[in-house]
Amino acid sequence: MKKVRIFTLLFLMLFAAFGLKAQNGVDKVLGQNLEYNVISTAVPFMMIAPDARSSAMGDVGVSTSPDVYSMHWNPAKYAFIQDDFSVGLAYSPWLRELVNDMNIAYVGMSKRLSSKSTLAATLRYFSLGELMFTDEDNNTIGAYSPNEWAIDVAYSRKLGKYISGAVAGRMIYSNLTQGVKDYSKPAVSVAADIAVYYTRPVYWFSTMNANFSWGVSINNIGSKMNYNEANMEKDFIPTNLRLGPTLKLDIDDYNSLAFSIDLNKLLVPTPPIYATDPETGAVIYENGEPVIAAGKNDNVGPIQGMFQSFLDAPGGFSEELKEITLGLGAEYLYNQTFSVRTGFFHESKMKGNRRYMTFGAGLRYNVFNIDVSYLVPVNNTATSGTNPLEGTLRFSLTFNLDQWTGK
């Protein structure tokens, strides 16, 4: 029980840190507003939770029990997956409060190679719907369908009785301009993941069995993306650090409860605050470069950017803490067949202000699982009074094909 109290104290401290404010001294020195300083990247669709199970639990998944969708959360979990051969299909209409034809689709496969190793592959496709492009004079050029996709392959292996590791490779393709301008082009990136997963039975409770798991995963370590042949400036992809624990309680032979926490941080440089002229408000330049008044230069390479991301926020350490998002999730499972899930996701107002409750359910019948999730925002935008994420639905269908392999 002492271990339980220690873990609880640590995560309560991390949760409380989200309430900290940015350093007011920076505001006074610069005369600029630090209320919002969002980190933006290319291909943000890579951060969207693809499956209904994890999205119903507040977008948590780094240490939950393994399934075919583990690629997005923690590929090291594949080494402990129960099914010998699984295929998963997931679909979600996206931002339907804004447009009616944007969606994300996901296909995954995992195959156990031995008692210690598993191979997995996934394909993620994001359609931005049909967009009307115009020229500089606002004349219609035509209707186009921008899209992005990523294909992944992962190898996961047990490193011991309770621990596993994984590496994954990924190709990301983003075609947003559809070649409308001669100098525009699709952007391509190659990235990798590294991950660790630990799970074992624990004897913290005298009246029930329990299992404790934790995971750490760094996703999308890769090259920047460039959409413009006439411009050498490139955009970071969403390199992300995800970590957290899960505690599963077996109440009896038929009922179990699992509680999970995910902490996420983009390993991408924070935009600096530039010095401005106090009279005109124009940015001050020296030797052709803008003068940085707070923070660090964000025009760096991907690896340097990963390390720099921990210490470069213009608002100091309190702003660094605001860059951590929090996911809390719970799952009730009856007889390994029916599940009910809920969760909460929190992001600082300064870094994007996403806050929502999630709900969902799942049913396992013979060789397939059906899962659905629903998102309920707890904050609205100031301009429209609604939230673009409102009413987001996700659907997942998973097939266990063990009988094809004679298992």
Rosetta blueprint (number, residue, H / E / L):
1 M L
2 K H
3 K H
4 V H
5 R H
6 I H
7 F H
8 T H
9 L H
10 L H
11 F H
12 L H
13 M H
14 L H
15 F H
16 A H
17 A H
18 F H
19 G H
20 L L
21 K L
22 A L
23 Q L
24 N H
25 G H
26 V H
27 D H
28 K H
29 V H
30 L H
31 G L
32 Q L
33 N L
34 L L
35 E L
36 Y L
37 N L
38 V L
39 I L
40 S L
41 T L
42 A L
43 V L
44 P H
45 F H
46 M H
47 M H
48 I L
49 A L
50 P L
51 D L
52 A H
53 R H
54 S H
55 S H
56 A H
57 M L
58 G L
59 D L
60 V L
61 G L
62 V L
63 S L
64 T L
65 S L
66 P L
67 D L
68 V L
69 Y L
70 S H
71 M H
72 H H
73 W H
74 N L
75 P H
76 A H
77 K H
78 Y H
79 A H
80 F H
81 I L
82 Q L
83 D L
84 D L
85 F E
86 S E
87 V E
88 G E
89 L E
90 A E
91 Y E
92 S E
93 P E
94 W L
95 L L
96 R L
97 E L
98 L L
99 V L
100 N L
101 D L
102 M L
103 N E
104 I E
105 A E
106 Y E
107 V E
108 G E
109 M E
110 S E
111 K E
112 R E
113 L L
114 S L
115 S L
116 K L
117 S E
118 T E
119 L E
120 A E
121 A E
122 T E
123 L E
124 R E
125 Y E
126 F E
127 S E
128 L L
129 G L
130 E L
131 L E
132 M E
133 F E
134 T E
135 D L
136 E L
137 D L
138 N L
139 N L
140 T E
141 I E
142 G E
143 A E
144 Y E
145 S L
146 P L
147 N E
148 E E
149 W E
150 A E
151 I E
152 D E
153 V E
154 A E
155 Y E
156 S E
157 R E
158 K E
159 L L
160 G L
161 K L
162 Y L
163 I E
164 S E
165 G E
166 A E
167 V E
168 A E
169 G E
170 R E
171 M E
172 I E
173 Y E
174 S E
175 N E
176 L L
177 T L
178 Q L
179 G L
180 V L
181 K L
182 D L
183 Y L
184 S E
185 K L
186 P L
187 A E
188 V E
189 S E
190 V E
191 A E
192 A E
193 D E
194 I E
195 A E
196 V E
197 Y E
198 Y E
199 T E
200 R E
201 P E
202 V E
203 Y L
204 W L
205 F L
206 S L
207 T L
208 M L
209 N E
210 A E
211 N E
212 F E
213 S E
214 W E
215 G E
216 V E
217 S E
218 I E
219 N E
220 N E
221 I E
222 G E
223 S L
224 K L
225 M E
226 N L
227 Y L
228 N E
229 E L
230 A L
231 N L
232 M L
233 E L
234 K L
235 D E
236 F L
237 I L
238 P L
239 T L
240 N E
241 L E
242 R E
243 L E
244 G E
245 P E
246 T E
247 L E
248 K E
249 L E
250 D E
251 I L
252 D L
253 D L
254 Y L
255 N E
256 S E
257 L E
258 A E
259 F E
260 S E
261 I E
262 D E
263 L E
264 N E
265 K E
266 L E
267 L L
268 V L
269 P L
270 T L
271 P L
272 P L
273 I E
274 Y E
275 A L
276 T E
277 D L
278 P L
279 E L
280 T L
281 G L
282 A L
283 V E
284 I L
285 Y E
286 E E
287 N L
288 G L
289 E E
290 P E
291 V L
292 I E
293 A E
294 A E
295 G L
296 K L
297 N L
298 D L
299 N L
300 V L
301 G L
302 P H
303 I H
304 Q H
305 G H
306 M H
307 F H
308 Q H
309 S L
310 F L
311 L L
312 D L
313 A L
314 P L
315 G L
316 G L
317 F H
318 S H
319 E H
320 E H
321 L H
322 K H
323 E L
324 I E
325 T E
326 L E
327 G E
328 L E
329 G E
330 A E
331 E E
332 Y E
333 L E
334 Y E
335 N L
336 Q L
337 T L
338 F E
339 S E
340 V E
341 R E
342 T E
343 G E
344 F E
345 F E
346 H E
347 E L
348 S L
349 K H
350 M H
351 K H
352 G L
353 N L
354 R L
355 R E
356 Y E
357 M E
358 T E
359 F E
360 G E
361 A E
362 G E
363 L E
364 R E
365 Y E
366 N L
367 V L
368 F E
369 N E
370 I E
371 D E
372 V E
373 S E
374 Y E
375 L E
376 V E
377 P E
378 V L
379 N L
380 N L
381 T L
382 A L
383 T L
384 S L
385 G L
386 T L
387 N L
388 P L
389 L L
390 E L
391 G L
392 T L
393 L E
394 R E
395 F E
396 S E
397 L E
398 T E
399 F E
400 N E
401 L L
402 D H
403 Q H
404 W H
405 T H
406 G L
407 K L
